[in-house]
Amino acid sequence: MKNTIFAMSAVSLLALILLSSSDGVAEVQNQDRTGAPGSGQSCIQCHNQPVAMTAASSMTITHIIGAEVSTYIAVDSYEVSFNVTSNTGVGYGFQATSIFPDGSNAGEFTNPGTSVQIESVESRHIVEQSTPNSTGIFTTTWIAPETGSGDVGFYMSGLAANLQSQTVGDAYHGMSLSLTENTNGIEDLYRLM
């Protein structure tokens, strides 16, 4: 009887751990699954992707004046949109970071949007879903690093899930984006518009 109760408790605990990652794997498991250099294995480690299901991830970084950018101006604020789409997903999640080539944090995430939270895993800043959402669109503000910081890499893991509380039937897609520092100032940004 004691062995049966112990086995049932262990299975229940394992199921709770697997289900709780819907709150964000950085928060629940203290794991970096962003795909950045030095991060752990991707989401596909726990989420099995069937052949028929696909996912796609994308990021857009927009300056506060409204223009999508490919460079950044030191200490300016940018709106970052992390997007996940799928042919059959019901709920979406993501995890992302921004780092310098040496792996250290680049800039700062603030002002998390709906279903978004900011976490830290081994001192790396992580932005991720707080709960899966049905739109696949997650937003936050990114404050660029100080002048002279150089290139910044953004890394993102996107997940489309069937929300059946299992690890089978979900789709993963990772991507990265690089921004170079704009040392010429705002006038170059206006020319891009």
Salt bridges, closest charged atoms under 4 A:
ASP32 OD2 - ARG124 NH1 3.00
ASP76 OD2 - HIS63 NE2 2.86
ASP170 OD2 - HIS47 ND1 2.62
ASP188 OD1 - ARG191 NH1 2.71
